[in-house]
Amino acid sequence: MFLENSARIQVGDRVLILSPSYVAGKYGVVRGRESNSDSPANQRWLIQVDNGDASEVVVSLILGEFTLISEE
């Protein structure tokens, strides 16, 4: 199920990252929407990647680069 409706995405939702390749296949948690992404064509979301180690990786993704797996 690919997300096309950003209204369903909420902070704390778990997602599966589809791209870019260096984080594809990993899970993450939505941390928020980028403040400069108000236009629907450029909605970017900040996703904290579950790395399983102490490092914190946050990526900025557009709809289609991740899919919602569970809602908060």
C-alpha angles and dihedrals in degrees: 000000000000119000117241097157112070091189088079094058115095135177108271096031116137117234141183111231114226100180160055096051097237091066101022113131094025125114124236146173126242109244098177148296120288109256095227095053103085097130112089091230091058106039108150126185130204109231123187108215119226100232101167090229135077096271118104115217120183120184131191110228137177125222108283094038090081138024130215114248101171135007121225 
